[in-house]
Every structure is written in structure tokens, then in C-alpha cells.
Amino acid sequence: MRESVRQVREEPAEPGRPGKPAGPEAPGRRLPQQEAAGAATAAGPGSEADPGTGAEAGVGAEAEGRDRRLVLPAFPGTAGYGALRRALTKLGLRHAADVLRPPRSAPHRGFHVVGGLWFPGRGPDARLAVDPGFLEESRNRWQASGDSRAPEAVAVLRTLAAAVDRDPAALHRIVLYQLSCLLVDGDGGPTAGAARALGVHPDDAGLLADAVAAGFPPSGRVRRAAEEIADAWQESRLVRAGQLAAALPAAPADPVLSALLAEVRRATESVERLMADARALVRRGRPHEAAAAWLAAAQKAVDDPRARTGLLGAAVLAADADAEREGTEGGEPGGDPGTGARDGVRAAVSAGGVRVTWSPAPHGAVPYGGPAPWYRTVRFPEGAPHKAVEVGEPGPGGAVSDPDPPTGRKLRYAVIPLRGDGVAGVPRVTPPVLVRPEVTRPKAVPVPGGIRLDWEVHPEAVEVAAVRRPAAGRGTTAASGAASGAASGPTPVPCGLHGLVDRPLPPGRYHYLVSCAYVRGESREVVWSPGREVTARAVEWPSPVERLVVDAPDAPDAPDAPGFPGFPGGPDSPGFPGFPGSAADVVGAPRLRLSWPEPERGQVRLVHWHGRPAEPGEDVSELLPELPPVRVPSPDATAGGNGNGDRDRNGEAPAVPGDGRPWSGTEFVPRPGARNRITAVSVLGGRAVAGASVLVETPGAVGDLMARRLDGDRIEVWFTWPEPAVLVLLRWEQDGGRRERRIPRSLCLGTGVVLPAGAGECRITVVPLPRPDADFAASGPAVTVLPAAPAQAAVPATAGTAVAVPSVTSAVPVPPAAPAAPAETLTDTDTDTPDGGSPDGSSPEDGSPGAGSGSRDAAGAPVPDGSPAAEPSGEEPSGLSPGRRSWWRRSAR
């Protein structure tokens, strides 16, 4: 008759999950014990009155009067030994026998290990056997001890009691194995004294030490295998059990271990036969029978990957055979490969991945009184069940999500029923599922002239294609489409990974089919998704203003009139043609005129534009309320205008030759001292688009323009810089000739500009220049005249002699680039560094304007301040600032 040693530990089941219950109902294999016949066994103690009754496994002892000897266990013989050892270590106990004696127990000489595990009784020959009653008494004494370790100790004693209930020899084997390990690993080796120190009775200490010294294995690979093999066998991990068996002696002295190794070999051979039969059944086209054989192999060897792979492959063949017999694919005739449903299992591809749902086993399929099965879901490529990976967590539910499946390849999903940790039945498999995620979060927005579509794509998408269907829908024929003005068939629309802009389109409703491309595995084949339909509507938008012209209200046809190159009219012409009135009539910033051709649709608004210029036709509907309108004169200042102007001074819309459309215009006052970007915005309903724009600069006026003679060959010019200009054009005319220089701001701060000039009368003009990107500049030149040197002077004018004439400022439009001077004039186009200052425009050391040039006498020698000088001609100019007035007085002294 065969006995068995079962699992020691009691594993609590997870809430709601069928666990592996401890006790007689525990699943898994039983550990074989040695047969009573022919084995060296020792009689175990039964009670104090009858010391000679009982049976013991693993321990041998000759009858009284002969030599006594011990056969030590080569392995603990129980599953869960590792957990038990860790619990004892946490309690600070050396071995399992220590937990049998609670704190404050009566002193004793030790416990016996020969003939069983027992303690001396109260009489000379009395024995206390460690049986279930002894263990229960120990638990009660631990609970009454008040020791902080009592809860953990009681749990250990319950585990030992469960082991003894299953096998009376279990505790004896555990204690002997632990004592043997402690003795062989001790510093002094296995001795009788070391055994007594561990609590062994003196009568048995020497016998135990001799048995350990005879050949118990030290700590290492053999011991680790001996302590783990019972767990592997108990849990049907046959592959692992075979690996551990290879590390142990082929013919151990322990009969229980020898029987276990034989069982492992027989089970391995059985599994190999089952797998060979299953392969043969597959070849003969009997997938259902093959699946049953693979299932039996997988249940005997839960950790054998060949059994798992074979079971999944056979399940696929069986499911496909059933579908072929029923004439369905994808769960229904003509099913989409993106969705698989079969045998109550369904896999649906969505934007969030793949969702697998199934119907749990019916009530009648669960054994009476048994727990309902749990389910594990795996995913594997078509034709490659060996690459299966688990999806989600096992559970009793009927759904699981795969958030990140591979794209562009066919996949299978299998739902495996579980009972405990073993497979409970043949998996249910879905048809092939091709994962090709569509675009997500599509958004259609009407834009000027068409439609803009935006979407999000899967990270593995390599391309996106879009097709526009006829506006009337999928059912539109060529005739009806042509009649309605729509395309007669699908039209490809260029797009990127994240969107498209489709224009031009007439107003109406449109349908777009957007598909994504993916690369299929190692073949690099490109597969396309079926496509997602997006509906959009194009609306009517205003037409953008194509041109915007800015000029002076009375500007002549020729932009460069004689007299002042680059400017309409010139300072010599009365009233500066091109501006209303003469210089005396200009107050603040000048008026300019804006003209534009009327757009086909919408009304025009002129606005000040800040930041990046808008492209013509760009949608500015959301920005329009925030754009400040252009400031225009009162309505009576623009004849026929409406405040934003759409007629000329005669109240009629002028037409440009060669252009049949009417033009509109208005006068406006640019902001002084600023860059004014004016944009024409067309508005229709609540939609607005940007049109043409112009950049008008209105630099500040040049102020306090004055000049004086330094000597007979040089003059010095001073003026207040016209902010925010960065460049001015300085022109001086003398004896019929004319010269020009462009002066940067950095060279004209705090110092004057020294120019070469003779003794004759010199006319000086300074005008701000616009930046290169300006379309128009409204600025006025400042003019002053330096009279000729006194006629009585035989040499150049006396140092310090100077005449300053107040400048005359007039608003004159300045083109972006100054044209070349007339051929008869002398032009100096270099940028000068003032002689009276450093190149960066800093003042001379003494701080007085122009001091760096120095005042000179008639011979050209420097004249110190306060030296006699010729009286200045003319009176002190009026309208000078205090600083300029001081300079004038110093120069005139």
C-alpha cells in the first residue's frame, strides 16, 4: 500500500479566485512514500502507556539490543518547505522542533529523533509523541504565553498540523532534514555536542551526528534542488521537476525521494507520448482529437512550452474547421478581418486597440461544488502560436482589452479556461484579426475657399490617404454629380499624416474617406485600413482684397517729380505737391490715401495689424474683434466717403485702366512716430479673410536743424534725431552742386555732423529714411540755409562764425529706397562718421557739440574758447530748445 506526503502550507485564496486549497482536497500530484515492506523503518511512539506502537517513514532503527542506526531523509518531502523555513527564521527559531516548546515550558533534556519525534514523559520510560494532540496543546500554550510572536507561531503550528494530518511522518522528516542541514553547515561540523546544542536528547545526539557525517550533502545545488522538487511536482511543473531531478543522485538512499524521481520520469515519458500522438492526429486532419491530446499533455506539464504551443495550434485548426463547416469567416459570411467572432469569442478593433469579449462557461459545464473557472487571454500572430503573449490579467470576467496590439499583421486571440494554475479546457480562438487603426478625433473646419481636416494617427502609421466623395454622397452618379456641380467620382486629395486642406471648393457638403497605411512585419508589405468617413461642409467666404495702394491724396501721376529726387514734387515747389496745403498747414501726422479694388464678395475693413503679417486669404475671423480699425478723418474730410471710404472725391468708384472692377479709397491719418501696417480685411457674415497690406512709416520730424562754419572748408550740422528712424538722408547744396550722405543713428547721438563745404551759401536738407521693408513713408524734410562767408574776409570765415536758420518741416512721402541723384549733381553716398565724435556717435571729451572739430582762426590754427571772433550774422533763431539755444550762444560769442 502506497502512502503520500502532501503540501504543508495553507495558501489563502485570492478574493473571488479559486485558489489551491490545503488539505485532502488539494490539487496536484501526491508525493510517493516508501513501501513498508523491505524498507528500514522504525517504530514510532504511540503513547506513554504503549511505547512500542506506531509506524514511521524515513527513519530506520534496529530492534532493541542491536546496533541502532538512522537513515536520514535526502529532501524535506513536503511542498511549501521554503515558506515554512522563512516563517521559522522570522520567529527566531532554529528548526521546527523549537516551535513545539512555547515560552516558559518545563525544562527537559531534549527531544528524541530515533524511532520518531517524541519528548520524554514524566515516567522513566514514558514518551510524549508529537501527534495532532501534542500540536494542539502547543498552540494553546503559545496563545496563553503573551509572547509577541504568538500569532506567527500559531500559524506555523497550524501548518505543521495540516501536514501531519496528511502524513504522520511529515514533521519527523522536516525536523531530521533541518537538523542535518544545521549540523553539516555548522562551524565545528556534525558532532554530538552540536546536536545536543540544537535540543537533541543526549541518547540520540551521537547517532544523529554520525549519520550526518556519513554523507549528508552540504549547502549548494543539490540541497536547493531537494528542497524545490516537491513544489514543482505538486504544481505539475514537470519540466522544472525534470531539471531538478537531474541535479539529484539517480539512486538516492532515501526511498521516498527515489520513488518521487521514478514518478517524474514516468510522467515525462507519458507527456512525450501524448504530444507525439497529438502531432500524428494533426497530420491526419483530426484537429479536435489532437486538441484533446495536447490538453492532456498541457495539464500534466503546465510549464512545457511545447504543450502550450501545440494546444493553441490545435485549437486554431479546430476553430477554423468548425467555421469552414458552417461556411462563415469572421463570425458571419463576408465578415470584416478587422473584427473576429467565433464560438462565443469576439475581437473588435477600435481606436483604443482590440477588445476581446467572450461568454463564460455555462453553469452546467462547472463541476458540482467546484469553483467557476477563470480565464487567461493570449495574443499571437497568425501561424505563430509559439509567440503567444498574455493580454490583461486572468479573471472570471468576460472581457479584456489589448491597448497596444501590433499593427499591419493578422493576429489571433485565444481565451484559455483555468482551474487553479492549470488549463481546464481547450482554448476558444478568434478568427484572424488585422489591426489597422483608423484616424482618431477627426475635425472638419471650413477655411477660406475650402475645408481643413485635422486628425490624430496611430504612431505606427506610415502614410495617410484621403479621398473626397461627391457632395451628394456615395450614391451620386456621374450624371447627377455633373448636374449638381460636384465631381462625378471619388477624388484623391493630397494630405499629410495629421490633416489636409482641400481648396478650392464651392459651398456644399462633402464626404472624405481617410485611410492609414501600415507596414506588415518583416515582409515590409504596406497594408491600408478600410478608412474612416468624415463629413464636412464648405461655406461661402469673402474674397480677399488683392491690392492696397497708399499715396498722398493729391499725388501726381509721376511718383518722382523734379526738384527732390525720390519725392513727389519737392521742397522747391509751392505747397509740396502731394500733400494738402503747404508746410504751414500740416498739423501732426499727414493724411494719406488708401485705395483698393472692390472684392467680389464681402465688405472691406482697414485695420492695424500687429505681429506676423497675415497671408492674403488667411482666415482672421477670430482675430477681427481684436484688430484696431484705421483712424480716418471725419466723413466731411473725404468727399463721398463713409468713414472707412469706398468712393473718390467725386463720390464715384474709380476704375483702373485694364481692370473692369471699381476701386474704393479713403484717407487716413497714420500714427506719428510709428510703423503702421495697414491690412485690408474682407468680411462676410461672421467670416473674415486677410487681404493685401501696406507698411507705412511715419518717423518723427527732424528738429532744431542748425549749421555753423568751422573754417573755410568745413561746416558742422546739428539736429534733433527723428525717432524711431534709424537712418537719415543729409543733403547739402552749394554753388550749383549737390551732395548726399546717409547718416545712421549711432553716429549722430550727442555730436554734430562735419561736412566739407566752401565759403558760399549752403542749403542743407535732412529727411528721415524708412526701413527697407516699408511700402511708404510719410515724413517731412528739415531745411536750413547757411549764408555765405562775409565778403570782406580775405581768408575762409573766422572760426566760430556761424549762422543757423530755423528748419522748415513739411510732410513729404519718402519711398523705401532713395533713387540716384541727377547726373549733373555731385553725390557722396558714403556713410560718414562725424568729425566731432567717435564712430559710435559719442560726444567729444569736453561734452560740447562739435568740440572735436575745433574752432580755427583765419590761418587754420585752433582758437581757444573765449578768443575774439567775428560777430555772427543774423539774430538768435527763435523756437530753439534750451540746449540748442545755449549752443548757439556759445558759438556766437
Salt bridges, closest charged atoms under 4 A:
GLU11 OE2 - ARG9 NE 2.35
GLU11 OE1 - LYS20 NZ 3.89
GLU14 OE2 - ARG17 NH1 3.54
GLU35 OE2 - ARG2 NH1 3.80
GLU56 OE2 - HIS172 ND1 2.56
GLU62 OE1 - ARG66 NH1 3.50
GLU62 OE2 - ARG69 NE 3.95
ASP98 OD2 - ARG94 NE 2.99
ASP98 OD1 - HIS95 NE2 3.55
ASP147 OD1 - ARG149 NE 3.12
ASP185 OD2 - ARG223 NH2 2.60
ASP203 OD2 - HIS201 ND1 3.57
ASP204 OD1 - ARG68 NH2 3.12
ASP204 OD2 - HIS112 ND1 3.08
GLU227 OE1 - ARG85 NH1 2.88
GLU228 OE2 - ARG240 NE 3.02
ASP231 OD1 - ARG9 NH1 3.42
GLU235 OE2 - ARG9 NH2 3.44
GLU235 OE2 - LYS20 NZ 3.73
GLU235 OE1 - ARG237 NE 2.84
ASP254 OD2 - ARG173 NH2 2.73
GLU263 OE2 - ARG2 NH2 3.39
GLU263 OE2 - ARG266 NH2 2.70
GLU272 OE2 - ARG306 NH2 2.69
GLU289 OE1 - ARG286 NH2 2.31
ASP304 OD2 - ARG306 NH2 3.03
ASP320 OD1 - ARG342 NH1 2.86
ASP320 OD2 - ARG412 NH2 2.86
ASP322 OD1 - HIS288 NE2 3.12
ASP322 OD1 - ARG325 NH2 2.88
GLU329 OE1 - ARG342 NH2 3.81
GLU382 OE1 - ARG412 NE 2.53
GLU390 OE2 - ARG376 NE 3.51
ASP402 OD2 - ARG379 NH1 2.67
ASP421 OD1 - ARG17 NH2 3.45
ASP421 OD2 - LYS20 NZ 3.90
ASP454 OD2 - ARG452 NE 3.09
GLU456 OE2 - ARG441 NH1 3.59
ASP502 OD2 - ARG468 NH1 2.44
GLU525 OE1 - ARG520 NH1 3.41
GLU533 OE1 - ARG469 NE 3.81
GLU533 OE1 - ARG474 NH2 2.71
GLU533 OE2 - HIS511 ND1 3.94
GLU540 OE2 - ARG601 NE 3.92
GLU546 OE1 - ARG661 NH2 2.92
GLU600 OE1 - ARG601 NH1 3.96
GLU618 OE2 - ARG612 NH2 3.03
ASP659 OD1 - ARG661 NE 3.75
GLU667 OE1 - ARG591 NH1 3.82
GLU667 OE2 - ARG649 NH2 2.41
GLU697 OE2 - ARG675 NH1 2.58
GLU697 OE2 - ARG771 NH1 3.48
ASP711 OD2 - ARG714 NE 3.23
ASP711 OD2 - ARG856 NE 3.96
GLU716 OE1 - ARG708 NE 2.88
GLU723 OE2 - ARG745 NH2 2.62
GLU740 OE2 - ARG731 NH2 2.23
ASP773 OD2 - ARG675 NH2 2.96
ASP828 OD2 - ARG741 NE 2.77
ASP832 OD2 - ARG741 NH1 1.14
ASP835 OD2 - ARG714 NH1 3.95
GLU876 OE2 - ARG885 NE 3.22
GLU876 OE1 - ARG889 NE 3.25
